[in-house]
Amino acid sequence: MSTGPWDSALEKLRSWESSWAAICATMTENPWESGILPRRFVELVGVALNAACTNLNPEGTRRHIRAALAAGATRDEILMILKMASVMAIHSCSLGAPILIEEAAAAGVKPAKKADGPTPACDRMRAAGQWNVAWDPFFELDPQWTDEFMATGVAIYASKTFTAKEVELLSIAFDASYTHMYAPGTRRHIRSALAAGASVEEIMEVLKLCVVQGVQACNLGVPILAEELARAGRTDD
């Protein structure tokens, strides 16, 4: 039976609070047992949620990489997820660049004029209808760097490692994750996932996977609590 997002902390939790541990384990293991998403993809979402630059959980990343490989995932699939987990940091600019433009204008501070230069990656994305207007503010502030970033992203998504539907489902996981909660991206990727053929149930499974990763609090804290109780010579039974 799958232990879902849990590590060995679950056994200690069962010894302390067997009733709650059983209820929680049933809930958290549901996405692994429902069969709505293939086990391989469930584990890949687990890799995404733990390796995301907003989370960086080494134990969870290792656990889900191991399980994903056992379920048939390839090196290229896992590597693409790690690349996606890296470039999601662009939301710092999606959030901050518009605020910077507004506050600079309010303060009467003008940005230095940027030297004109080619932006081929951005131009290609605009021509293909893939440009997101949320990127306009940081393109305005630094078009050359923005083009470098977009070239990095395009190189990832041009690989065809995943289907369009899988890419959108993974993107939902990154944006809806409890360590990120980026609403504009979550909506955009849900819309795109539906357009790519994802069902409501598949998208809901991804959201459930985001939620059940919350037990990383127990994976982290239960062993520490056990160690500190032992150090203090206490059992609290």
C-alpha positions in Angstrom: 0.0 0.0 0.0 1.3 3.5 -0.8 2.2 5.8 2.0 1.6 8.8 -0.3 3.3 11.9 0.9 4.5 10.3 4.2 7.8 9.2 5.4 8.7 7.2 8.5 7.1 9.9 10.7 3.7 8.3 10.1 4.7 5.2 12.2 5.7 7.4 15.1 2.5 9.4 14.7 0.5 6.2 14.8 2.1 5.2 18.0 1.1 8.5 19.6 -2.3 9.2 18.1 -3.5 6.1 16.1 -7.0 7.3 15.4 -6.1 10.7 13.9 -3.1 9.2 12.1 -5.4 6.6 10.4 -8.0 9.3 9.4 -5.3 11.6 8.1 -3.5 8.8 6.2 -6.7 7.8 4.5 -7.2 11.3 3.3 -3.7 12.0 2.2 -3.2 8.7 0.4 -6.5 9.1 -1.6 -4.8 10.6 -4.8 -2.5 7.6 -4.9 -5.4 5.1 -4.5 -8.2 6.8 -6.6 -6.7 5.8 -10.0 -7.8 9.1 -11.6 -4.2 10.0 -12.4 -1.5 7.3 -13.3 0.8 6.5 -10.4 3.8 7.7 -12.4 2.2 11.1 -12.8 1.1 11.3 -9.2 4.7 10.9 -8.2 5.9 13.4 -10.7 3.5 16.0 -9.2 5.0 15.0 -5.8 8.5 15.8 -7.3 7.2 19.1 -8.6 5.7 20.2 -5.3 8.7 19.3 -3.2 11.4 20.5 -5.6 9.7 23.8 -6.4 11.9 26.8 -5.7 9.2 27.9 -3.2 9.6 24.7 -1.2 13.0 23.0 -1.6 12.2 20.0 0.5 15.1 17.6 0.0 13.6 14.5 1.8 10.3 14.8 -0.1 12.1 15.4 -3.4 14.2 12.3 -3.0 11.2 10.2 -1.9 9.1 11.2 -4.9 11.9 10.9 -7.4 12.5 7.4 -6.2 8.8 6.5 -6.3 8.5 8.2 -9.8 11.4 6.1 -11.2 9.8 3.0 -9.7 6.6 3.9 -11.4 8.2 4.2 -14.8 9.2 7.9 -15.0 12.2 8.7 -17.0 15.3 10.9 -16.3 14.2 13.4 -18.9 10.7 13.7 -17.3 12.1 14.3 -13.9 14.7 16.7 -15.2 12.1 18.7 -17.0 10.1 19.1 -13.8 13.2 20.4 -12.0 13.7 22.9 -14.8 10.0 24.0 -14.5 10.5 24.2 -10.7 13.4 26.6 -11.4 11.7 29.0 -13.8 8.6 29.4 -11.7 10.6 32.0 -9.8 9.6 34.5 -12.6 6.5 35.2 -10.6 8.8 37.5 -8.4 8.9 39.8 -11.4 5.2 39.2 -12.3 4.4 40.5 -8.8 7.1 43.1 -8.3 7.7 44.7 -11.7 4.2 46.4 -12.0 4.5 47.6 -8.4 8.0 49.0 -9.1 6.7 50.9 -12.2 3.8 52.3 -10.2 5.8 53.4 -7.2 8.6 54.8 -9.3 6.1 56.9 -11.2 4.5 58.1 -7.9 8.0 59.0 -6.6 8.9 60.8 -9.8 11.8 58.4 -10.5 12.3 57.4 -14.1 14.2 54.2 -15.0 17.3 54.6 -17.1 16.7 54.2 -20.8 17.6 50.8 -22.0 19.7 50.4 -25.1 17.7 48.9 -28.0 18.6 45.4 -28.9 17.0 42.3 -30.4 14.6 40.2 -28.4 14.1 37.2 -30.6 12.6 34.8 -28.0 10.0 37.4 -26.9 9.2 38.2 -30.6 8.6 34.5 -31.4 6.3 34.1 -28.4 4.3 37.1 -29.4 4.1 35.9 -33.0 2.9 32.5 -31.8 0.3 34.0 -29.5 2.1 32.7 -26.4 3.0 36.1 -24.8 1.4 36.8 -21.4 0.6 40.4 -20.8 1.7 39.9 -17.2 5.3 39.9 -18.6 4.9 43.3 -20.1 6.1 45.3 -17.0 9.4 43.5 -16.6 10.0 43.5 -20.4 9.6 47.2 -20.2 12.1 47.5 -17.4 14.7 45.1 -18.8 13.9 43.7 -22.3 17.3 42.0 -22.8 17.1 40.0 -19.6 13.5 39.2 -20.2 14.4 37.8 -23.5 17.2 35.7 -21.9 14.6 34.4 -19.4 12.1 33.6 -22.1 14.7 31.8 -24.2 15.4 29.6 -21.1 11.7 28.8 -20.7 11.1 28.1 -24.4 14.0 25.7 -24.4 12.3 23.7 -21.6 8.8 23.6 -23.1 10.0 22.9 -26.6 11.3 19.5 -25.5 7.9 17.7 -25.9 8.8 15.5 -22.9 5.2 15.8 -21.7 1.9 16.2 -23.5 0.3 19.7 -23.4 -2.2 18.4 -20.9 0.5 17.1 -18.6 2.5 20.3 -18.8 -0.6 22.3 -17.8 -1.4 19.9 -14.9 2.1 20.2 -13.6 1.9 24.0 -14.0 -1.3 24.0 -11.9 0.6 22.1 -9.2 3.4 24.7 -9.1 1.1 27.7 -9.0 -1.6 26.3 -6.6 1.0 24.8 -4.2 0.5 26.0 -0.6 4.0 27.5 -0.7 3.1 29.6 -3.8 -0.6 30.2 -4.3 -0.2 32.3 -7.5 -3.8 33.0 -8.5 -3.3 34.4 -12.0 -1.1 31.5 -13.1 -3.4 28.9 -11.5 -6.4 30.3 -13.4 -4.5 30.5 -16.7 -3.2 26.9 -16.4 -6.6 25.5 -15.4 -8.1 27.2 -18.4 -5.3 25.8 -20.6 -5.5 22.3 -19.1 -9.2 22.2 -19.9 -8.5 23.3 -23.4 -5.9 20.6 -23.7 -8.4 17.9 -22.7 -7.9 17.6 -19.0 -11.0 16.6 -17.0 -12.4 18.4 -14.0 -11.5 15.3 -12.0 -7.9 15.2 -13.1 -7.4 18.9 -12.2 -9.1 18.3 -8.8 -6.6 15.4 -8.2 -3.7 17.8 -8.8 -5.2 20.3 -6.3 -5.7 17.4 -3.8 -2.0 16.5 -4.2 -1.1 20.1 -3.4 -3.2 19.8 -0.2 -1.9 16.5 1.0 1.7 17.7 0.8 0.8 19.7 4.0 1.7 16.6 6.0 5.4 17.6 5.4 4.8 19.5 8.6 4.5 16.2 10.4 7.3 14.6 8.4 9.5 17.4 9.6 8.2 18.0 13.1 7.3 14.5 14.5 10.8 13.1 14.5 12.1 16.3 16.1 9.5 16.2 18.8 10.4 12.5 19.5 14.1 13.4 19.8 13.5 16.4 22.0 11.1 14.4 24.3 13.8 11.7 24.6 16.4 14.4 25.3 14.2 15.8 28.1 13.6 12.3 29.5 9.9 12.5 28.8 7.3 10.3 27.1 4.1 12.3 27.9 2.1 9.1 27.7 
